[in-house]
Amino acid sequence: MRVFSFLPTVVGMIAILIVASVTAGYGQDGEVNTVVVEGRSAAEDLGRAFDEAKEDAFREAVHQAAGLIVGSDTLTKNYNLVADKVFTKSRGYIKDFEILSKGRDDDGFYVVKISADVVVGQLTVDLQSLGLLREVTGHQRIMVFGVEKVDGAVKDTEYVRQQIEEALLQKGFDVVDMDQAERIKARDVALNLEDYSTAASLGKRYDAEMIVTYKAEATHIGRENLMGVMFERYDAILTAKLIKVDTGRLRSSLTAESNHGSESRGKASSKALQKAGDDLSKKVVVGVIEALKREFDDEGADLELYVKNMDFRAYTTVKKKLGGIRFVKSVGSAKFNDGIGIYRLKATMQAEAFAEKLMDIEGLEELEITGVEQNRVDATWGGGDDF
């Protein structure tokens, strides 16, 4: 066992605080988008003009990054909401920036041109909170399970699961509620984080669309003397895997670490797990959103449009229209039988958002949406009764 001696000096305390703050901030930056933008100000005072133009450039940088995440159409339709909730704190999304040029232009405006690194993860989470990524994320059902160990022994605690589920619920996701017996069984799955197919099979039983499985381990690393009081110190290392249920494929792998000391081993280990769990839960939310967006951008969502009360002319009309819609990546098999048209397609959004978009398509005015399920949209043609 290692015993640490702590000398309480002012310099030492300041150094510890600085290192802790830098480490915490850096770990959450994640992916960045680098953009080159300009900001303007009409102010006559040079100092004021520079500050205003720089802030305007920050807003423009975040505006461009947000457009890449949710699409320019969605951003334009919701501009006032985004301006109020996101653009007003643009500086907070800028990890770093460089001033490329500054000065008055021919029209008298003071112009600041910058290269800015915009933190994608936090911006994505905030846009999701405003509901602007619902076309991509929909009402995804996510199941969370894992195992928590202290000094190699499996514990009944579920600190990390609760933190991850709370973070997902706050961002609008549906969390699958497993009974206690199933959670105990799921621990065996979590002990082997590489067994994606077994985790996916468990998710299918609960009609989940994505699995978050994790392993959390707290390990005693020694004791330290803090102003005459002996503190137990623990390291916590957390690993999480995001798995798509229908394919059994790994979508993202995440880690978080922390260290905590307390007068008892129980408190030290639980606090270390909770601190790392707080960091991991934020990363899980970002990871889920980015995985879903990446999947839709690359592959599209598998959807089925089931339309009743059609004749063959209406059936072919809908098929042709679907093939020319921007948010439909491809139309696969389609069939017509006994007044019912069934279309299987890939779209760049979930079923509910897809149904809403269909109502705005010229030439499909007679299509009346009657129901929306996980991957299916039901409708009638002409609003008539079923055959």
C-alpha positions in Angstrom: 0.0 0.0 0.0 1.3 3.5 -0.9 1.0 6.3 1.6 1.1 9.9 0.3 2.3 12.8 2.3 0.5 16.1 1.6 2.2 19.4 2.4 -0.5 22.1 2.5 1.2 25.1 0.8 -0.5 27.9 -0.9 1.4 27.3 -4.1 0.6 23.6 -4.0 -3.1 24.3 -3.5 -3.1 26.7 -6.5 -1.3 24.2 -8.7 -3.7 21.4 -7.9 -6.7 23.7 -8.7 -5.2 24.8 -12.0 -4.3 21.3 -13.2 -7.8 20.0 -12.2 -9.6 22.7 -14.1 -7.5 22.4 -17.3 -7.9 18.6 -17.3 -11.7 18.7 -16.8 -12.1 21.2 -19.6 -9.9 19.5 -22.1 -11.6 16.1 -21.7 -14.9 17.4 -22.9 -13.8 19.3 -26.0 -14.1 16.4 -28.5 -14.5 17.0 -32.2 -14.1 20.5 -33.6 -15.1 22.2 -36.8 -12.7 24.8 -38.1 -14.4 27.7 -40.0 -13.1 31.0 -41.4 -15.6 33.8 -41.0 -15.9 37.6 -40.8 -17.7 39.8 -38.2 -18.7 43.4 -38.7 -19.4 46.5 -36.6 -20.6 50.0 -37.5 -19.3 51.6 -34.3 -17.0 54.6 -34.7 -15.0 54.0 -31.5 -12.1 51.7 -32.5 -12.1 49.6 -29.3 -15.8 49.1 -29.4 -15.8 48.3 -33.1 -13.2 45.6 -32.7 -15.0 44.0 -29.8 -18.4 44.0 -31.6 -16.9 42.7 -34.8 -15.1 39.9 -33.0 -18.3 38.9 -31.2 -20.2 39.0 -34.5 -17.5 36.7 -36.0 -18.0 34.2 -33.1 -21.8 34.2 -33.8 -21.1 33.6 -37.5 -18.7 30.7 -36.7 -21.3 29.0 -34.6 -24.0 29.7 -37.2 -22.0 27.9 -39.8 -21.2 25.0 -37.6 -24.9 24.7 -36.5 -25.9 24.7 -40.2 -23.6 21.7 -40.8 -25.2 19.8 -38.0 -29.0 20.4 -38.5 -29.0 21.6 -42.1 -29.6 25.2 -43.4 -33.3 24.7 -43.9 -33.9 23.7 -40.3 -31.7 26.5 -39.0 -33.5 29.1 -41.1 -36.9 28.0 -39.9 -35.9 28.1 -36.3 -33.5 31.1 -36.5 -35.1 33.1 -33.7 -35.0 30.2 -31.3 -31.4 29.4 -32.1 -30.4 33.0 -31.9 -31.9 33.3 -28.4 -30.6 30.0 -27.0 -27.4 29.4 -28.8 -25.9 32.4 -30.6 -26.2 34.5 -27.5 -23.5 32.3 -25.9 -21.4 31.7 -29.1 -18.1 32.3 -27.3 -18.7 29.3 -25.2 -18.6 27.0 -28.2 -15.3 28.4 -29.5 -12.3 26.3 -28.3 -9.7 28.5 -30.0 -9.5 31.2 -32.6 -7.0 33.2 -34.6 -7.5 36.7 -35.9 -6.5 36.7 -39.6 -7.2 40.3 -40.3 -8.9 43.4 -39.0 -9.7 47.0 -40.1 -12.2 49.2 -41.9 -13.6 48.2 -45.2 -14.6 50.5 -48.1 -18.1 51.0 -46.6 -16.8 52.1 -43.3 -17.5 48.9 -41.4 -14.9 47.5 -39.0 -14.3 43.9 -40.1 -12.6 41.2 -38.1 -11.7 37.9 -40.0 -11.0 34.9 -37.8 -10.3 31.2 -38.0 -12.3 29.5 -35.2 -12.4 26.0 -33.8 -16.1 25.3 -32.9 -16.7 22.5 -30.4 -19.2 20.2 -32.2 -20.2 18.0 -29.3 -21.7 20.6 -26.9 -23.2 22.5 -29.8 -24.9 19.3 -31.0 -26.2 18.6 -27.5 -27.7 22.1 -27.2 -29.4 21.9 -30.6 -30.8 18.5 -29.7 -32.2 20.1 -26.5 -34.1 22.6 -28.7 -35.6 19.7 -30.7 -33.7 20.6 -33.9 -32.2 17.2 -34.3 -35.5 15.3 -33.9 -35.5 14.5 -37.7 -32.4 12.5 -37.1 -32.8 11.2 -33.5 -36.6 10.8 -33.4 -37.7 9.1 -30.2 -34.9 6.6 -30.0 -35.4 3.9 -27.4 -32.1 3.4 -25.6 -31.3 0.7 -23.1 -28.5 1.2 -20.6 -26.9 -1.5 -18.5 -23.5 -2.2 -17.1 -21.4 -3.5 -14.3 -19.7 -1.6 -11.4 -16.7 -3.0 -9.6 -14.7 -1.9 -6.6 -11.3 -3.5 -6.1 -12.2 -6.3 -8.5 -15.5 -7.2 -6.8 -18.9 -6.7 -8.6 -21.2 -4.3 -6.6 -24.9 -3.9 -6.7 -24.6 -0.1 -7.1 -25.8 1.6 -10.2 -24.5 5.1 -10.0 -23.3 5.2 -13.5 -26.4 3.8 -15.1 -28.6 6.3 -13.3 -26.4 9.2 -14.4 -26.4 8.1 -18.1 -30.2 7.5 -18.1 -30.9 10.9 -16.5 -28.6 12.6 -19.1 -30.4 10.9 -22.0 -33.9 11.7 -20.6 -33.0 15.3 -20.3 -32.1 15.4 -23.9 -35.4 13.9 -25.1 -34.5 10.3 -25.6 -36.7 7.4 -24.4 -34.9 5.1 -21.9 -35.9 1.5 -21.7 -36.9 0.4 -18.2 -35.5 -3.1 -17.4 -36.6 -5.1 -14.4 -34.1 -5.8 -11.7 -33.8 -9.5 -12.6 -32.9 -8.6 -16.2 -30.4 -6.0 -15.0 -28.6 -8.7 -13.0 -28.4 -10.9 -16.1 -27.2 -8.0 -18.1 -24.2 -7.6 -15.9 -22.7 -10.8 -17.4 -23.0 -9.2 -20.8 -21.4 -6.0 -19.7 -18.4 -7.9 -18.3 -17.5 -8.6 -21.9 -17.8 -5.3 -23.7 -16.7 -6.8 -27.0 -19.7 -9.2 -27.2 -21.8 -6.9 -29.3 -24.2 -9.5 -30.7 -25.3 -10.7 -27.3 -25.9 -7.1 -26.1 -27.9 -6.5 -29.3 -30.0 -9.6 -28.7 -30.8 -8.3 -25.2 -31.9 -5.0 -26.7 -34.2 -6.7 -29.2 -36.1 -8.3 -26.3 -37.0 -4.8 -25.0 -37.6 -3.3 -28.5 -34.6 -1.0 -28.0 -32.9 0.7 -30.9 -29.5 1.4 -29.3 -27.6 -0.2 -26.4 -25.3 1.7 -24.0 -23.3 -1.0 -22.1 -20.6 0.0 -19.7 -17.9 -1.2 -17.3 -17.0 0.9 -14.3 -14.1 0.0 -12.1 -12.8 1.8 -9.0 -9.4 0.7 -7.6 -7.8 1.7 -4.3 -4.4 3.3 -5.0 -3.3 4.1 -1.5 -3.6 6.6 1.3 -2.6 10.2 1.8 -2.0 12.3 4.8 -4.1 15.5 4.4 -3.3 17.9 7.3 -3.1 15.1 9.8 -6.1 13.1 8.5 -5.6 9.9 6.5 -7.5 9.8 3.3 -8.2 6.7 1.2 -7.7 7.4 -2.6 -9.4 5.7 -5.5 -9.0 5.8 -9.3 -12.1 5.1 -11.4 -11.9 4.0 -15.0 -15.1 3.8 -17.1 -15.6 2.4 -20.5 -18.9 2.5 -22.5 -19.9 1.0 -25.9 -22.8 2.3 -28.0 -24.3 -0.6 -30.1 -26.9 -0.4 -32.8 -29.5 -3.1 -32.0 -30.7 -4.0 -35.5 -27.2 -4.6 -36.8 -25.2 -5.5 -33.7 -22.6 -3.0 -34.8 -20.4 -0.9 -32.6 -21.2 2.8 -33.1 -18.9 4.4 -30.6 -16.5 3.6 -27.8 -16.1 6.1 -24.9 -14.0 6.4 -21.8 -13.8 8.5 -18.6 -11.5 8.6 -15.6 -11.5 10.3 -12.2 -9.7 10.2 -8.9 -11.1 10.9 -5.4 -10.0 10.7 -1.8 -12.1 10.4 1.3 -11.8 9.2 5.0 -13.4 5.9 4.1 -12.9 3.5 1.2 -16.7 3.3 0.6 -17.1 7.1 0.1 -13.9 7.4 -1.9 -14.8 4.7 -4.3 -18.4 5.8 -4.8 -17.4 9.4 -5.4 -14.7 8.4 -7.9 -17.3 6.4 -9.8 -19.8 9.2 -9.7 -17.3 11.8 -10.9 -16.3 9.7 -13.8 -19.9 8.8 -14.4 -20.9 12.4 -14.8 -18.2 12.9 -17.4 -19.2 9.7 -19.2 -22.9 10.5 -19.3 -22.1 13.8 -21.1 -20.0 11.9 -23.6 -22.7 9.3 -24.1 -25.3 11.9 -25.1 -22.9 13.4 -27.6 -21.9 10.0 -28.8 -25.5 8.8 -29.4 -26.4 12.0 -31.3 -23.3 11.9 -33.4 -23.7 8.2 -34.1 -27.3 8.6 -35.2 -26.5 11.6 -37.4 -23.6 9.8 -39.0 -25.7 6.8 -39.7 -28.4 8.9 -41.4 -25.9 10.9 -43.4 -24.2 7.8 -44.6 -27.0 5.2 -44.9 -30.4 6.7 -44.2 -33.1 5.1 -42.0 -35.1 2.1 -43.2 -38.8 3.1 -43.3 -42.0 1.6 -44.6 -44.8 3.7 -46.0 -48.1 1.8 -46.0 -50.9 3.5 -47.9 -54.5 2.3 -48.1 -57.4 3.3 -50.4 -55.3 3.6 -53.5 -55.9 2.8 -57.2 -52.9 1.9 -59.4 -52.6 5.5 -60.7 -52.3 6.8 -57.2 -49.8 4.1 -56.4 -47.5 5.1 -59.2 -47.9 8.8 -58.5 -46.6 8.3 -54.9 -43.8 6.1 -56.0 -42.5 8.7 -58.5 -42.8 11.5 -56.0 -40.9 9.5 -53.4 -38.0 9.0 -55.8 -37.6 12.7 -56.3 -37.8 13.9 -52.7 -34.6 15.4 -51.3 -34.9 13.7 -47.9 -35.5 10.2 -49.4 -32.1 8.6 -50.2 -33.6 5.7 -52.1 -36.8 3.8 -52.8 -36.3 0.0 -52.5 -39.1 -2.5 -53.1 -42.6 -1.3 -53.7 -45.8 -3.3 -54.3 -49.5 -2.8 -54.9 -52.2 -5.2 -53.9 -55.9 -4.9 -53.2 -55.9 -1.1 -53.0 -52.8 -1.0 -50.7 -49.4 0.5 -51.7 -46.4 -0.5 -49.7 -43.1 1.4 -50.2 -39.8 0.5 -48.5 -37.3 3.3 -48.6 -34.3 4.9 -46.9 -34.8 8.4 -45.6 -32.5 10.9 -43.8 -34.8 11.1 -40.8 -37.0 9.1 -38.4 -40.6 8.1 -39.2 -42.4 10.9 -37.3 -40.3 13.7 -39.0 -40.7 11.9 -42.4 -44.5 11.8 -42.0 -44.5 15.6 -41.3 -42.4 16.3 -44.3 -44.6 14.3 -46.6 -47.6 16.5 -45.8 -45.7 19.5 -47.4 -44.8 17.8 -50.7 -46.6 19.1 -53.8 -48.5 16.4 -55.5 -49.1 14.4 -52.4 -52.0 16.6 -51.0 -54.3 13.6 -51.0 -52.1 11.6 -48.7 -53.5 11.6 -45.2 -51.3 10.3 -42.4 -53.2 8.0 -40.0 -50.4 6.5 -37.9 -46.7 6.5 -37.1 -44.7 3.7 -35.5 -41.0 3.1 -35.0 -40.1 2.6 -38.6 -43.4 2.8 -40.3 -45.8 5.5 -41.5 -49.5 4.6 -42.2 -51.7 6.6 -44.5 -54.8 6.7 -46.7 -55.1 8.2 -50.2 -57.8 10.8 -50.6 -58.9 10.5 -47.0 -61.5 7.9 -47.9 -62.6 4.8 -46.0 -60.5 1.7 -46.2 -61.5 -0.9 -48.8 
